[in-house]
Amino acid sequence: MGNHYFIAVPLPDRIKQDLSQLQEKLKRNLTYKQWPIAEDFHITLKFFGDLPDNKVHQLKERLPEIQEQLVFSLNVGNIGFFGDLRRPRVLWAGVEKTEHLQSLYSSVEDIASDCGIVRENRPYRPHITIAKNWIGEAKREQIVQLDHMHNEQQTMKVDRIVLYQIFPQKRPKYHPVATFELKGDGDTGSAD
């Protein structure tokens, strides 16, 4: 396996801690193979996969353009899943898809495309992965729990994005390569 990378919005510690506590409750009843540790929680903007060093260098040169984006706030929290209800492959915490987040995503896609990286052809679905790779088939009570799950909404400030490298055998497995701060004169509300 080569060097895999992605770019994401990091989460504040308080949201990581809350999601980690939620995971602990869910682990008792839900049979997922992988439960990311709190340090690995993030909101993916773009997954790059395997990138040669020259592409990583190009991205690091171009991504400072993101710094023209204003700091903004968004809500995180509702619970959902991807996949069939009997085999829900990814359990996630939802992320409010604001105009600012969509603009940030589009800017990252544009920069990546300019660097010769293929654009994502699916619509952007911002989320925070809580668990993935369901084992077996869900029992009725698990399906009911998934279908009626909710979590308290929290507000967070988006003031930077991070280019991460993936180290599958390490914990945490996502290591920051470069950080790009957003412009500080946007939404500077008290959410952190």
C-alpha positions in Angstrom: 0.0 0.0 0.0 1.3 3.4 -0.9 0.8 6.6 1.0 -2.9 7.5 1.3 -4.1 11.0 2.1 -7.3 13.0 2.6 -8.2 16.5 3.6 -10.6 17.2 6.4 -12.0 19.6 9.0 -10.7 18.6 12.4 -13.1 18.5 15.3 -12.8 20.3 18.7 -12.0 18.1 21.6 -15.4 18.5 23.3 -17.2 17.1 20.2 -14.6 14.3 20.0 -15.2 13.4 23.6 -19.0 13.5 23.2 -18.9 11.2 20.2 -16.5 8.9 22.0 -19.0 8.6 24.9 -21.8 7.9 22.4 -19.7 5.2 20.8 -19.2 3.5 24.2 -23.0 3.3 24.7 -23.6 2.0 21.1 -20.9 -0.7 21.3 -23.0 -2.6 23.8 -25.7 -3.3 21.2 -24.3 -2.7 17.7 -21.9 -5.1 16.0 -19.5 -3.0 14.0 -16.0 -4.2 13.2 -14.3 -0.8 13.4 -14.9 2.0 15.9 -12.6 4.9 15.2 -10.8 6.4 18.2 -11.7 10.0 19.2 -8.4 11.4 17.8 -9.4 10.1 14.3 -12.8 11.8 14.2 -13.0 14.4 11.4 -15.2 15.8 8.6 -13.7 14.6 5.3 -13.6 17.2 2.5 -11.8 14.9 0.0 -10.3 11.5 0.1 -7.3 11.3 -2.3 -6.2 7.7 -1.8 -2.7 6.8 -2.9 -0.7 10.0 -3.9 2.8 10.2 -5.2 5.1 12.7 -3.4 4.9 15.2 -6.2 1.1 15.4 -6.0 1.3 15.9 -2.2 3.8 18.7 -2.8 1.5 20.3 -5.4 -1.4 20.2 -3.0 0.7 21.7 -0.2 1.6 24.5 -2.5 -1.9 25.2 -3.7 -4.0 24.6 -0.5 -3.0 27.9 1.1 -5.5 29.4 -1.4 -8.1 28.0 1.0 -7.1 30.7 3.4 -9.3 33.2 1.6 -12.3 31.3 3.0 -13.9 32.8 6.1 -14.1 31.1 9.4 -17.7 29.8 9.9 -19.8 27.7 12.3 -21.9 24.6 11.7 -24.0 22.1 13.6 -23.0 18.5 14.2 -24.9 15.7 15.9 -27.8 13.9 14.3 -27.1 10.2 13.9 -27.6 8.2 10.6 -26.1 5.5 8.6 -25.1 4.5 5.0 -26.2 1.2 3.6 -29.2 -1.1 4.1 -30.9 -1.0 7.5 -30.2 -4.8 7.9 -26.5 -4.2 7.2 -25.8 -0.5 7.9 -22.2 -0.3 6.7 -21.3 3.1 8.2 -22.8 4.8 11.3 -22.2 8.5 11.3 -22.9 11.8 13.1 -24.4 14.2 10.7 -22.9 17.6 9.8 -25.0 20.6 8.7 -24.3 21.2 5.0 -24.0 25.0 5.0 -23.2 27.2 2.1 -19.8 27.9 3.7 -19.0 24.2 4.0 -20.1 23.5 0.4 -17.9 26.4 -0.7 -14.9 25.0 1.2 -15.6 21.5 -0.3 -15.8 23.0 -3.8 -12.5 25.0 -3.4 -10.7 21.8 -2.3 -12.2 19.9 -5.3 -11.1 22.7 -7.6 -7.5 22.8 -6.3 -7.3 19.0 -6.4 -8.6 19.0 -10.0 -6.0 21.6 -10.9 -3.3 19.3 -9.5 -4.6 16.4 -11.7 -6.6 14.6 -9.1 -10.0 13.2 -10.3 -13.1 15.1 -9.1 -15.6 13.2 -6.9 -18.7 12.4 -9.0 -21.0 11.7 -6.0 -22.8 14.6 -4.1 -20.9 15.7 -1.0 -22.4 14.2 2.1 -20.6 15.6 5.1 -20.5 13.3 8.1 -18.3 12.0 11.0 -17.8 8.3 10.9 -18.6 6.7 14.3 -18.4 3.1 13.3 -18.1 1.0 10.1 -18.1 -2.5 8.7 -21.2 -4.1 10.2 -20.7 -7.7 11.2 -23.5 -10.2 10.2 -27.1 -9.1 9.8 -28.8 -6.7 12.1 -31.4 -8.1 14.6 -34.8 -6.5 14.9 -33.9 -4.6 18.1 -30.7 -3.3 16.6 -32.6 -2.0 13.6 -35.1 -0.3 15.9 -32.3 1.3 17.8 -30.6 2.5 14.7 -33.8 3.9 13.2 -34.7 5.9 16.4 -31.2 7.1 17.3 -30.5 10.7 17.9 -27.8 12.8 19.4 -27.8 16.4 20.7 -26.8 19.0 18.1 -23.7 20.9 18.9 -22.2 23.9 17.1 -18.5 24.1 16.2 -16.3 26.6 14.5 -14.5 25.7 11.3 -11.3 27.7 11.3 -8.8 25.4 9.5 -8.5 22.3 7.4 -5.8 19.6 7.6 -4.1 17.4 5.1 -3.8 13.9 6.7 -1.7 10.9 5.9 -3.2 7.5 6.7 -1.2 4.9 8.8 -3.6 2.0 9.0 -1.6 0.1 11.7 -1.1 3.0 14.0 -3.4 4.7 16.6 -4.3 7.4 15.8 -4.1 6.3 12.2 -4.6 9.8 10.7 -1.5 12.0 11.0 -1.5 15.7 10.1 0.9 16.6 7.2 -0.1 20.3 6.8 -2.7 22.7 8.3 -4.3 25.6 6.5 -6.0 28.3 8.6 -9.1 30.0 7.3 -9.5 33.8 7.4 -10.2 35.0 10.9 -12.7 37.8 10.2 -15.7 35.6 9.4 -18.0 33.9 12.0 -16.1 34.2 15.2 -18.9 33.1 17.5 -18.2 31.4 20.8 -18.5 27.9 19.4 -15.1 26.1 19.3 
